Structures are given as structure tokens and as C-alpha cells.
Amino acid sequence: MNEDDVTAPDRLRWWLSLLETTEADELDCEAVFDLLENAVEAVNAGEDIAQLFPAVALHLHHCPSCQDLFDTLVALAGSPTA
Ligand SMILES: [Zn+2]
């Protein structure tokens, strides 16, 4: 009777269900737009948005107009403003 034997698989199942939810509940353009600024900052900081904002990365994959906007913002944020 070890409690860890019960909780560990439960945690794994919960974690997996979280991943499934993220994939199923794809963000719409408006929600992505709210996160885009953070995602742009992350990219320019050398972070991987697929890891930090998986839902955003997923949407960008499917939505050319948001991808386009994202690319533009990354380019703007990345270029030094002197
Ligand atoms: Zn979109």
C-alpha cells in the first residue's frame, strides 16, 4: 500500500489531459493577438515559443495572417531603433 503508486500515474494522466486540451482548444486570432507581444519578446530573447506558448505556436502554424503579423513584429522588435 504505497500512496506514491497511486498518485504518480494520476499526475501523468492529468498532465497528458492538459496537453490534449491545449491541442483541442486552439486559440482564436484575438487570443493569439493578446499573447503575440509576449511571444515576440520571447523569440527575440532567444526563447522557443513552441515551448513557452505552445498554443500560440500552434495557431501560427495554421493561420497565415497571424504568422505574417508575428514575423513583422519579430522583425520590428529585433531591429535596433537608434
Ligand atoms: Zn490567426
PDB file of the backbone (N, CA, C, O) and the ligand in Angstrom, with CONECT records:
HET     ZN  A 101       1
ATOM      1  N   MET A   1       0.834  -1.200   0.000  1.00  0.00           N
ATOM      2  CA  MET A   1       0.000   0.000   0.000  1.00  0.00           C
ATOM      3  C   MET A   1       0.872   1.255   0.000  1.00  0.00           C
ATOM      4  O   MET A   1       1.077   1.873   1.045  1.00  0.00           O
ATOM      5  N   ASN A   2       1.356   1.609  -1.112  1.00  0.00           N
ATOM      6  CA  ASN A   2       2.192   2.800  -1.201  1.00  0.00           C
ATOM      7  C   ASN A   2       1.401   3.895  -1.920  1.00  0.00           C
ATOM      8  O   ASN A   2       0.919   3.705  -3.037  1.00  0.00           O
ATOM      9  N   GLU A   3       1.283   5.030  -1.260  1.00  0.00           N
ATOM     10  CA  GLU A   3       0.470   6.101  -1.856  1.00  0.00           C
ATOM     11  C   GLU A   3       1.060   6.628  -3.158  1.00  0.00           C
ATOM     12  O   GLU A   3       0.335   7.067  -4.050  1.00  0.00           O
ATOM     13  N   ASP A   4       2.391   6.577  -3.253  1.00  0.00           N
ATOM     14  CA  ASP A   4       3.050   7.081  -4.456  1.00  0.00           C
ATOM     15  C   ASP A   4       2.633   6.298  -5.699  1.00  0.00           C
ATOM     16  O   ASP A   4       2.576   6.839  -6.803  1.00  0.00           O
ATOM     17  N   ASP A   5       2.346   5.027  -5.495  1.00  0.00           N
ATOM     18  CA  ASP A   5       1.935   4.198  -6.628  1.00  0.00           C
ATOM     19  C   ASP A   5       0.604   4.674  -7.210  1.00  0.00           C
ATOM     20  O   ASP A   5       0.314   4.453  -8.386  1.00  0.00           O
ATOM     21  N   VAL A   6      -0.188   5.319  -6.384  1.00  0.00           N
ATOM     22  CA  VAL A   6      -1.489   5.795  -6.841  1.00  0.00           C
ATOM     23  C   VAL A   6      -1.366   7.169  -7.477  1.00  0.00           C
ATOM     24  O   VAL A   6      -1.974   7.432  -8.515  1.00  0.00           O
ATOM     25  N   THR A   7      -0.579   8.051  -6.859  1.00  0.00           N
ATOM     26  CA  THR A   7      -0.547   9.443  -7.305  1.00  0.00           C
ATOM     27  C   THR A   7       0.267   9.629  -8.577  1.00  0.00           C
ATOM     28  O   THR A   7      -0.079  10.476  -9.401  1.00  0.00           O
ATOM     29  N   ALA A   8       1.332   8.868  -8.760  1.00  0.00           N
ATOM     30  CA  ALA A   8       2.200   9.106  -9.915  1.00  0.00           C
ATOM     31  C   ALA A   8       1.473   8.941 -11.255  1.00  0.00           C
ATOM     32  O   ALA A   8       1.529   9.842 -12.091  1.00  0.00           O
ATOM     33  N   PRO A   9       0.801   7.824 -11.473  1.00  0.00           N
ATOM     34  CA  PRO A   9       0.076   7.685 -12.753  1.00  0.00           C
ATOM     35  C   PRO A   9      -1.032   8.710 -12.893  1.00  0.00           C
ATOM     36  O   PRO A   9      -1.327   9.156 -14.002  1.00  0.00           O
ATOM     37  N   ASP A  10      -1.639   9.082 -11.801  1.00  0.00           N
ATOM     38  CA  ASP A  10      -2.690  10.095 -11.845  1.00  0.00           C
ATOM     39  C   ASP A  10      -2.140  11.425 -12.330  1.00  0.00           C
ATOM     40  O   ASP A  10      -2.756  12.109 -13.147  1.00  0.00           O
ATOM     41  N   ARG A  11      -0.972  11.779 -11.814  1.00  0.00           N
ATOM     42  CA  ARG A  11      -0.342  13.017 -12.234  1.00  0.00           C
ATOM     43  C   ARG A  11      -0.024  12.980 -13.724  1.00  0.00           C
ATOM     44  O   ARG A  11      -0.226  13.957 -14.444  1.00  0.00           O
ATOM     45  N   LEU A  12       0.471  11.845 -14.163  1.00  0.00           N
ATOM     46  CA  LEU A  12       0.821  11.698 -15.569  1.00  0.00           C
ATOM     47  C   LEU A  12      -0.422  11.846 -16.434  1.00  0.00           C
ATOM     48  O   LEU A  12      -0.397  12.507 -17.472  1.00  0.00           O
ATOM     49  N   ARG A  13      -1.506  11.223 -15.994  1.00  0.00           N
ATOM     50  CA  ARG A  13      -2.743  11.306 -16.761  1.00  0.00           C
ATOM     51  C   ARG A  13      -3.244  12.749 -16.816  1.00  0.00           C
ATOM     52  O   ARG A  13      -3.708  13.225 -17.852  1.00  0.00           O
ATOM     53  N   TRP A  14      -3.137  13.440 -15.661  1.00  0.00           N
ATOM     54  CA  TRP A  14      -3.570  14.844 -15.594  1.00  0.00           C
ATOM     55  C   TRP A  14      -2.734  15.694 -16.550  1.00  0.00           C
ATOM     56  O   TRP A  14      -3.249  16.567 -17.249  1.00  0.00           O
ATOM     57  N   TRP A  15      -1.430  15.411 -16.559  1.00  0.00           N
ATOM     58  CA  TRP A  15      -0.518  16.179 -17.408  1.00  0.00           C
ATOM     59  C   TRP A  15      -0.829  15.936 -18.880  1.00  0.00           C
ATOM     60  O   TRP A  15      -0.824  16.867 -19.686  1.00  0.00           O
ATOM     61  N   LEU A  16      -1.096  14.697 -19.219  1.00  0.00           N
ATOM     62  CA  LEU A  16      -1.427  14.346 -20.602  1.00  0.00           C
ATOM     63  C   LEU A  16      -2.742  14.978 -21.027  1.00  0.00           C
ATOM     64  O   LEU A  16      -2.883  15.440 -22.159  1.00  0.00           O
ATOM     65  N   SER A  17      -3.709  14.994 -20.107  1.00  0.00           N
ATOM     66  CA  SER A  17      -5.001  15.599 -20.433  1.00  0.00           C
ATOM     67  C   SER A  17      -4.832  17.096 -20.664  1.00  0.00           C
ATOM     68  O   SER A  17      -5.550  17.701 -21.459  1.00  0.00           O
ATOM     69  N   LEU A  18      -3.865  17.682 -19.952  1.00  0.00           N
ATOM     70  CA  LEU A  18      -3.573  19.102 -20.127  1.00  0.00           C
ATOM     71  C   LEU A  18      -3.053  19.351 -21.533  1.00  0.00           C
ATOM     72  O   LEU A  18      -3.445  20.321 -22.182  1.00  0.00           O
ATOM     73  N   LEU A  19      -2.172  18.477 -22.007  1.00  0.00           N
ATOM     74  CA  LEU A  19      -1.624  18.600 -23.349  1.00  0.00           C
ATOM     75  C   LEU A  19      -2.716  18.450 -24.396  1.00  0.00           C
ATOM     76  O   LEU A  19      -2.762  19.200 -25.371  1.00  0.00           O
ATOM     77  N   GLU A  20      -3.585  17.487 -24.190  1.00  0.00           N
ATOM     78  CA  GLU A  20      -4.678  17.257 -25.132  1.00  0.00           C
ATOM     79  C   GLU A  20      -5.584  18.474 -25.208  1.00  0.00           C
ATOM     80  O   GLU A  20      -6.035  18.869 -26.283  1.00  0.00           O
ATOM     81  N   THR A  21      -5.840  19.060 -24.043  1.00  0.00           N
ATOM     82  CA  THR A  21      -6.701  20.237 -24.003  1.00  0.00           C
ATOM     83  C   THR A  21      -6.078  21.367 -24.801  1.00  0.00           C
ATOM     84  O   THR A  21      -6.759  22.066 -25.552  1.00  0.00           O
ATOM     85  N   THR A  22      -4.773  21.538 -24.629  1.00  0.00           N
ATOM     86  CA  THR A  22      -4.085  22.610 -25.341  1.00  0.00           C
ATOM     87  C   THR A  22      -4.229  22.445 -26.848  1.00  0.00           C
ATOM     88  O   THR A  22      -4.417  23.417 -27.579  1.00  0.00           O
ATOM     89  N   GLU A  23      -4.136  21.203 -27.296  1.00  0.00           N
ATOM     90  CA  GLU A  23      -4.241  20.962 -28.734  1.00  0.00           C
ATOM     91  C   GLU A  23      -5.666  21.173 -29.234  1.00  0.00           C
ATOM     92  O   GLU A  23      -5.885  21.714 -30.318  1.00  0.00           O
ATOM     93  N   ALA A  24      -6.632  20.736 -28.424  1.00  0.00           N
ATOM     94  CA  ALA A  24      -8.020  20.813 -28.857  1.00  0.00           C
ATOM     95  C   ALA A  24      -8.532  22.249 -28.806  1.00  0.00           C
ATOM     96  O   ALA A  24      -9.192  22.727 -29.729  1.00  0.00           O
ATOM     97  N   ASP A  25      -8.209  22.923 -27.704  1.00  0.00           N
ATOM     98  CA  ASP A  25      -8.680  24.297 -27.551  1.00  0.00           C
ATOM     99  C   ASP A  25      -7.719  25.258 -28.241  1.00  0.00           C
ATOM    100  O   ASP A  25      -7.006  26.015 -27.583  1.00  0.00           O
ATOM    101  N   GLU A  26      -7.708  25.222 -29.531  1.00  0.00           N
ATOM    102  CA  GLU A  26      -6.821  26.122 -30.231  1.00  0.00           C
ATOM    103  C   GLU A  26      -7.298  27.560 -30.061  1.00  0.00           C
ATOM    104  O   GLU A  26      -8.495  27.848 -30.094  1.00  0.00           O
ATOM    105  N   LEU A  27      -6.335  28.445 -29.879  1.00  0.00           N
ATOM    106  CA  LEU A  27      -6.685  29.842 -29.675  1.00  0.00           C
ATOM    107  C   LEU A  27      -7.235  30.440 -30.960  1.00  0.00           C
ATOM    108  O   LEU A  27      -6.876  30.022 -32.061  1.00  0.00           O
ATOM    109  N   ASP A  28      -8.113  31.427 -30.801  1.00  0.00           N
ATOM    110  CA  ASP A  28      -8.523  32.170 -31.990  1.00  0.00           C
ATOM    111  C   ASP A  28      -7.588  33.370 -32.160  1.00  0.00           C
ATOM    112  O   ASP A  28      -6.745  33.642 -31.304  1.00  0.00           O
ATOM    113  N   CYS A  29      -7.751  34.072 -33.267  1.00  0.00           N
ATOM    114  CA  CYS A  29      -6.815  35.141 -33.614  1.00  0.00           C
ATOM    115  C   CYS A  29      -6.738  36.206 -32.522  1.00  0.00           C
ATOM    116  O   CYS A  29      -5.666  36.745 -32.245  1.00  0.00           O
ATOM    117  N   GLU A  30      -7.862  36.499 -31.915  1.00  0.00           N
ATOM    118  CA  GLU A  30      -7.900  37.548 -30.908  1.00  0.00           C
ATOM    119  C   GLU A  30      -7.076  37.159 -29.684  1.00  0.00           C
ATOM    120  O   GLU A  30      -6.327  37.971 -29.140  1.00  0.00           O
ATOM    121  N   ALA A  31      -7.227  35.911 -29.262  1.00  0.00           N
ATOM    122  CA  ALA A  31      -6.475  35.428 -28.110  1.00  0.00           C
ATOM    123  C   ALA A  31      -4.988  35.390 -28.421  1.00  0.00           C
ATOM    124  O   ALA A  31      -4.161  35.710 -27.568  1.00  0.00           O
ATOM    125  N   VAL A  32      -4.651  34.999 -29.644  1.00  0.00           N
ATOM    126  CA  VAL A  32      -3.255  34.962 -30.062  1.00  0.00           C
ATOM    127  C   VAL A  32      -2.674  36.367 -30.055  1.00  0.00           C
ATOM    128  O   VAL A  32      -1.538  36.585 -29.633  1.00  0.00           O
ATOM    129  N   PHE A  33      -3.468  37.307 -30.526  1.00  0.00           N
ATOM    130  CA  PHE A  33      -3.023  38.692 -30.590  1.00  0.00           C
ATOM    131  C   PHE A  33      -2.626  39.201 -29.209  1.00  0.00           C
ATOM    132  O   PHE A  33      -1.645  39.931 -29.067  1.00  0.00           O
ATOM    133  N   ASP A  34      -3.402  38.806 -28.184  1.00  0.00           N
ATOM    134  CA  ASP A  34      -3.093  39.226 -26.813  1.00  0.00           C
ATOM    135  C   ASP A  34      -1.747  38.682 -26.352  1.00  0.00           C
ATOM    136  O   ASP A  34      -1.052  39.313 -25.556  1.00  0.00           O
ATOM    137  N   LEU A  35      -1.387  37.511 -26.857  1.00  0.00           N
ATOM    138  CA  LEU A  35      -0.156  36.856 -26.410  1.00  0.00           C
ATOM    139  C   LEU A  35       1.019  37.146 -27.328  1.00  0.00           C
ATOM    140  O   LEU A  35       2.167  36.849 -27.000  1.00  0.00           O
ATOM    141  N   LEU A  36       0.719  37.730 -28.485  1.00  0.00           N
ATOM    142  CA  LEU A  36       1.734  37.873 -29.522  1.00  0.00           C
ATOM    143  C   LEU A  36       2.913  38.713 -29.042  1.00  0.00           C
ATOM    144  O   LEU A  36       4.068  38.406 -29.334  1.00  0.00           O
ATOM    145  N   GLU A  37       2.610  39.765 -28.311  1.00  0.00           N
ATOM    146  CA  GLU A  37       3.663  40.642 -27.823  1.00  0.00           C
ATOM    147  C   GLU A  37       4.647  39.873 -26.939  1.00  0.00           C
ATOM    148  O   GLU A  37       5.863  40.025 -27.055  1.00  0.00           O
ATOM    149  N   ASN A  38       4.094  39.052 -26.064  1.00  0.00           N
ATOM    150  CA  ASN A  38       4.942  38.241 -25.189  1.00  0.00           C
ATOM    151  C   ASN A  38       5.748  37.236 -25.997  1.00  0.00           C
ATOM    152  O   ASN A  38       6.920  36.986 -25.717  1.00  0.00           O
ATOM    153  N   ALA A  39       5.098  36.667 -27.003  1.00  0.00           N
ATOM    154  CA  ALA A  39       5.765  35.675 -27.831  1.00  0.00           C
ATOM    155  C   ALA A  39       6.907  36.310 -28.616  1.00  0.00           C
ATOM    156  O   ALA A  39       7.979  35.722 -28.764  1.00  0.00           O
ATOM    157  N   VAL A  40       6.661  37.515 -29.114  1.00  0.00           N
ATOM    158  CA  VAL A  40       7.700  38.232 -29.866  1.00  0.00           C
ATOM    159  C   VAL A  40       8.898  38.520 -28.968  1.00  0.00           C
ATOM    160  O   VAL A  40      10.047  38.318 -29.362  1.00  0.00           O
ATOM    161  N   GLU A  41       8.614  38.997 -27.755  1.00  0.00           N
ATOM    162  CA  GLU A  41       9.689  39.263 -26.797  1.00  0.00           C
ATOM    163  C   GLU A  41      10.486  38.003 -26.521  1.00  0.00           C
ATOM    164  O   GLU A  41      11.715  38.030 -26.450  1.00  0.00           O
ATOM    165  N   ALA A  42       9.772  36.902 -26.367  1.00  0.00           N
ATOM    166  CA  ALA A  42      10.430  35.631 -26.064  1.00  0.00           C
ATOM    167  C   ALA A  42      11.343  35.210 -27.209  1.00  0.00           C
ATOM    168  O   ALA A  42      12.473  34.778 -26.985  1.00  0.00           O
ATOM    169  N   VAL A  43      10.849  35.338 -28.429  1.00  0.00           N
ATOM    170  CA  VAL A  43      11.652  34.947 -29.589  1.00  0.00           C
ATOM    171  C   VAL A  43      12.910  35.800 -29.682  1.00  0.00           C
ATOM    172  O   VAL A  43      13.999  35.289 -29.943  1.00  0.00           O
ATOM    173  N   ASN A  44      12.753  37.086 -29.470  1.00  0.00           N
ATOM    174  CA  ASN A  44      13.905  37.977 -29.558  1.00  0.00           C
ATOM    175  C   ASN A  44      14.872  37.787 -28.393  1.00  0.00           C
ATOM    176  O   ASN A  44      16.029  38.203 -28.465  1.00  0.00           O
ATOM    177  N   ALA A  45      14.399  37.163 -27.329  1.00  0.00           N
ATOM    178  CA  ALA A  45      15.270  36.822 -26.208  1.00  0.00           C
ATOM    179  C   ALA A  45      15.912  35.456 -26.419  1.00  0.00           C
ATOM    180  O   ALA A  45      16.631  34.949 -25.558  1.00  0.00           O
ATOM    181  N   GLY A  46      15.635  34.870 -27.586  1.00  0.00           N
ATOM    182  CA  GLY A  46      16.246  33.580 -27.908  1.00  0.00           C
ATOM    183  C   GLY A  46      15.492  32.397 -27.339  1.00  0.00           C
ATOM    184  O   GLY A  46      16.005  31.279 -27.315  1.00  0.00           O
ATOM    185  N   GLU A  47      14.257  32.644 -26.873  1.00  0.00           N
ATOM    186  CA  GLU A  47      13.461  31.547 -26.309  1.00  0.00           C
ATOM    187  C   GLU A  47      12.718  30.820 -27.418  1.00  0.00           C
ATOM    188  O   GLU A  47      12.594  31.309 -28.541  1.00  0.00           O
ATOM    189  N   ASP A  48      12.229  29.643 -27.071  1.00  0.00           N
ATOM    190  CA  ASP A  48      11.475  28.831 -28.020  1.00  0.00           C
ATOM    191  C   ASP A  48       9.990  28.990 -27.715  1.00  0.00           C
ATOM    192  O   ASP A  48       9.509  28.507 -26.691  1.00  0.00           O
ATOM    193  N   ILE A  49       9.262  29.669 -28.605  1.00  0.00           N
ATOM    194  CA  ILE A  49       7.847  29.914 -28.306  1.00  0.00           C
ATOM    195  C   ILE A  49       7.033  28.638 -28.360  1.00  0.00           C
ATOM    196  O   ILE A  49       5.980  28.543 -27.729  1.00  0.00           O
ATOM    197  N   ALA A  50       7.510  27.658 -29.108  1.00  0.00           N
ATOM    198  CA  ALA A  50       6.800  26.382 -29.142  1.00  0.00           C
ATOM    199  C   ALA A  50       6.750  25.758 -27.752  1.00  0.00           C
ATOM    200  O   ALA A  50       5.855  24.974 -27.437  1.00  0.00           O
ATOM    201  N   GLN A  51       7.741  26.128 -26.917  1.00  0.00           N
ATOM    202  CA  GLN A  51       7.761  25.608 -25.555  1.00  0.00           C
ATOM    203  C   GLN A  51       7.046  26.545 -24.602  1.00  0.00           C
ATOM    204  O   GLN A  51       6.320  26.097 -23.714  1.00  0.00           O
ATOM    205  N   LEU A  52       7.248  27.846 -24.780  1.00  0.00           N
ATOM    206  CA  LEU A  52       6.669  28.823 -23.856  1.00  0.00           C
ATOM    207  C   LEU A  52       5.196  29.076 -24.163  1.00  0.00           C
ATOM    208  O   LEU A  52       4.371  29.183 -23.255  1.00  0.00           O
ATOM    209  N   PHE A  53       4.879  29.168 -25.447  1.00  0.00           N
ATOM    210  CA  PHE A  53       3.499  29.453 -25.859  1.00  0.00           C
ATOM    211  C   PHE A  53       3.059  28.436 -26.902  1.00  0.00           C
ATOM    212  O   PHE A  53       2.864  28.787 -28.066  1.00  0.00           O
ATOM    213  N   PRO A  54       2.901  27.177 -26.497  1.00  0.00           N
ATOM    214  CA  PRO A  54       2.562  26.139 -27.472  1.00  0.00           C
ATOM    215  C   PRO A  54       1.276  26.433 -28.227  1.00  0.00           C
ATOM    216  O   PRO A  54       1.165  26.119 -29.412  1.00  0.00           O
ATOM    217  N   ALA A  55       0.311  27.031 -27.556  1.00  0.00           N
ATOM    218  CA  ALA A  55      -0.971  27.314 -28.208  1.00  0.00           C
ATOM    219  C   ALA A  55      -0.797  28.386 -29.280  1.00  0.00           C
ATOM    220  O   ALA A  55      -1.430  28.333 -30.334  1.00  0.00           O
ATOM    221  N   VAL A  56       0.070  29.358 -28.997  1.00  0.00           N
ATOM    222  CA  VAL A  56       0.337  30.408 -29.976  1.00  0.00           C
ATOM    223  C   VAL A  56       1.077  29.828 -31.175  1.00  0.00           C
ATOM    224  O   VAL A  56       0.725  30.095 -32.324  1.00  0.00           O
ATOM    225  N   ALA A  57       2.102  29.034 -30.894  1.00  0.00           N
ATOM    226  CA  ALA A  57       2.874  28.428 -31.975  1.00  0.00           C
ATOM    227  C   ALA A  57       1.977  27.574 -32.857  1.00  0.00           C
ATOM    228  O   ALA A  57       2.112  27.565 -34.081  1.00  0.00           O
ATOM    229  N   LEU A  58       1.056  26.855 -32.215  1.00  0.00           N
ATOM    230  CA  LEU A  58       0.127  26.015 -32.961  1.00  0.00           C
ATOM    231  C   LEU A  58      -0.761  26.857 -33.864  1.00  0.00           C
ATOM    232  O   LEU A  58      -0.987  26.514 -35.025  1.00  0.00           O
ATOM    233  N   HIS A  59      -1.256  27.949 -33.329  1.00  0.00           N
ATOM    234  CA  HIS A  59      -2.129  28.812 -34.124  1.00  0.00           C
ATOM    235  C   HIS A  59      -1.361  29.429 -35.296  1.00  0.00           C
ATOM    236  O   HIS A  59      -1.877  29.496 -36.412  1.00  0.00           O
ATOM    237  N   LEU A  60      -0.143  29.876 -35.043  1.00  0.00           N
ATOM    238  CA  LEU A  60       0.664  30.485 -36.104  1.00  0.00           C
ATOM    239  C   LEU A  60       0.876  29.489 -37.245  1.00  0.00           C
ATOM    240  O   LEU A  60       0.970  29.854 -38.417  1.00  0.00           O
ATOM    241  N   HIS A  61       0.946  28.223 -36.852  1.00  0.00           N
ATOM    242  CA  HIS A  61       1.136  27.159 -37.823  1.00  0.00           C
ATOM    243  C   HIS A  61      -0.037  27.063 -38.793  1.00  0.00           C
ATOM    244  O   HIS A  61       0.119  26.737 -39.970  1.00  0.00           O
ATOM    245  N   HIS A  62      -1.229  27.363 -38.248  1.00  0.00           N
ATOM    246  CA  HIS A  62      -2.460  27.164 -39.016  1.00  0.00           C
ATOM    247  C   HIS A  62      -2.987  28.448 -39.635  1.00  0.00           C
ATOM    248  O   HIS A  62      -3.839  28.410 -40.522  1.00  0.00           O
ATOM    249  N   CYS A  63      -2.480  29.590 -39.166  1.00  0.00           N
ATOM    250  CA  CYS A  63      -3.086  30.862 -39.534  1.00  0.00           C
ATOM    251  C   CYS A  63      -2.046  31.773 -40.184  1.00  0.00           C
ATOM    252  O   CYS A  63      -1.265  32.417 -39.484  1.00  0.00           O
ATOM    253  N   PRO A  64      -2.029  31.831 -41.496  1.00  0.00           N
ATOM    254  CA  PRO A  64      -1.011  32.618 -42.216  1.00  0.00           C
ATOM    255  C   PRO A  64      -1.030  34.101 -41.840  1.00  0.00           C
ATOM    256  O   PRO A  64       0.024  34.732 -41.779  1.00  0.00           O
ATOM    257  N   SER A  65      -2.203  34.657 -41.590  1.00  0.00           N
ATOM    258  CA  SER A  65      -2.256  36.091 -41.301  1.00  0.00           C
ATOM    259  C   SER A  65      -1.622  36.400 -39.953  1.00  0.00           C
ATOM    260  O   SER A  65      -0.954  37.424 -39.803  1.00  0.00           O
ATOM    261  N   CYS A  66      -1.824  35.524 -38.968  1.00  0.00           N
ATOM    262  CA  CYS A  66      -1.184  35.735 -37.670  1.00  0.00           C
ATOM    263  C   CYS A  66       0.324  35.475 -37.781  1.00  0.00           C
ATOM    264  O   CYS A  66       1.124  36.172 -37.157  1.00  0.00           O
ATOM    265  N   GLN A  67       0.699  34.488 -38.565  1.00  0.00           N
ATOM    266  CA  GLN A  67       2.115  34.194 -38.781  1.00  0.00           C
ATOM    267  C   GLN A  67       2.806  35.402 -39.410  1.00  0.00           C
ATOM    268  O   GLN A  67       3.922  35.769 -39.042  1.00  0.00           O
ATOM    269  N   ASP A  68       2.110  36.002 -40.362  1.00  0.00           N
ATOM    270  CA  ASP A  68       2.630  37.174 -41.052  1.00  0.00           C
ATOM    271  C   ASP A  68       2.829  38.338 -40.078  1.00  0.00           C
ATOM    272  O   ASP A  68       3.867  39.000 -40.069  1.00  0.00           O
ATOM    273  N   LEU A  69       1.810  38.561 -39.270  1.00  0.00           N
ATOM    274  CA  LEU A  69       1.871  39.619 -38.266  1.00  0.00           C
ATOM    275  C   LEU A  69       3.000  39.350 -37.285  1.00  0.00           C
ATOM    276  O   LEU A  69       3.750  40.253 -36.913  1.00  0.00           O
ATOM    277  N   PHE A  70       3.106  38.109 -36.878  1.00  0.00           N
ATOM    278  CA  PHE A  70       4.144  37.708 -35.932  1.00  0.00           C
ATOM    279  C   PHE A  70       5.531  37.974 -36.511  1.00  0.00           C
ATOM    280  O   PHE A  70       6.396  38.542 -35.843  1.00  0.00           O
ATOM    281  N   ASP A  71       5.733  37.557 -37.766  1.00  0.00           N
ATOM    282  CA  ASP A  71       7.027  37.775 -38.427  1.00  0.00           C
ATOM    283  C   ASP A  71       7.365  39.265 -38.477  1.00  0.00           C
ATOM    284  O   ASP A  71       8.501  39.674 -38.235  1.00  0.00           O
ATOM    285  N   THR A  72       6.348  40.059 -38.797  1.00  0.00           N
ATOM    286  CA  THR A  72       6.550  41.508 -38.874  1.00  0.00           C
ATOM    287  C   THR A  72       6.965  42.072 -37.516  1.00  0.00           C
ATOM    288  O   THR A  72       7.897  42.871 -37.421  1.00  0.00           O
ATOM    289  N   LEU A  73       6.265  41.650 -36.476  1.00  0.00           N
ATOM    290  CA  LEU A  73       6.557  42.151 -35.134  1.00  0.00           C
ATOM    291  C   LEU A  73       7.945  41.710 -34.676  1.00  0.00           C
ATOM    292  O   LEU A  73       8.667  42.476 -34.037  1.00  0.00           O
ATOM    293  N   VAL A  74       8.309  40.488 -35.003  1.00  0.00           N
ATOM    294  CA  VAL A  74       9.637  39.989 -34.624  1.00  0.00           C
ATOM    295  C   VAL A  74      10.718  40.809 -35.315  1.00  0.00           C
ATOM    296  O   VAL A  74      11.730  41.172 -34.714  1.00  0.00           O
ATOM    297  N   ALA A  75      10.476  41.096 -36.609  1.00  0.00           N
ATOM    298  CA  ALA A  75      11.441  41.873 -37.372  1.00  0.00           C
ATOM    299  C   ALA A  75      11.554  43.286 -36.806  1.00  0.00           C
ATOM    300  O   ALA A  75      12.653  43.826 -36.673  1.00  0.00           O
ATOM    301  N   LEU A  76      10.408  43.878 -36.475  1.00  0.00           N
ATOM    302  CA  LEU A  76      10.398  45.234 -35.924  1.00  0.00           C
ATOM    303  C   LEU A  76      11.089  45.271 -34.557  1.00  0.00           C
ATOM    304  O   LEU A  76      11.908  46.150 -34.287  1.00  0.00           O
ATOM    305  N   ALA A  77      10.751  44.319 -33.714  1.00  0.00           N
ATOM    306  CA  ALA A  77      11.298  44.293 -32.358  1.00  0.00           C
ATOM    307  C   ALA A  77      12.779  43.950 -32.385  1.00  0.00           C
ATOM    308  O   ALA A  77      13.541  44.376 -31.517  1.00  0.00           O
ATOM    309  N   GLY A  78      13.183  43.173 -33.395  1.00  0.00           N
ATOM    310  CA  GLY A  78      14.566  42.744 -33.463  1.00  0.00           C
ATOM    311  C   GLY A  78      15.494  43.801 -34.023  1.00  0.00           C
ATOM    312  O   GLY A  78      16.690  43.812 -33.729  1.00  0.00           O
ATOM    313  N   SER A  79      14.928  44.706 -34.844  1.00  0.00           N
ATOM    314  CA  SER A  79      15.787  45.735 -35.419  1.00  0.00           C
ATOM    315  C   SER A  79      16.017  46.852 -34.408  1.00  0.00           C
ATOM    316  O   SER A  79      15.069  47.350 -33.803  1.00  0.00           O
ATOM    317  N   PRO A  80      17.258  47.239 -34.229  1.00  0.00           N
ATOM    318  CA  PRO A  80      17.571  48.297 -33.255  1.00  0.00           C
ATOM    319  C   PRO A  80      17.024  49.645 -33.672  1.00  0.00           C
ATOM    320  O   PRO A  80      17.162  50.055 -34.825  1.00  0.00           O
ATOM    321  N   THR A  81      16.403  50.328 -32.731  1.00  0.00           N
ATOM    322  CA  THR A  81      15.853  51.647 -33.025  1.00  0.00           C
ATOM    323  C   THR A  81      16.792  52.701 -32.457  1.00  0.00           C
ATOM    324  O   THR A  81      16.804  52.972 -31.256  1.00  0.00           O
ATOM    325  N   ALA A  82      17.562  53.276 -33.334  1.00  0.00           N
ATOM    326  CA  ALA A  82      18.525  54.302 -32.908  1.00  0.00           C
ATOM    327  C   ALA A  82      17.935  55.679 -33.145  1.00  0.00           C
ATOM    328  O   ALA A  82      18.582  56.686 -32.856  1.00  0.00           O
TER     329      ALA A  82
HETATM  330 ZN    ZN A 101      -4.915  33.839 -36.531  1.00  0.00          ZN2+
END
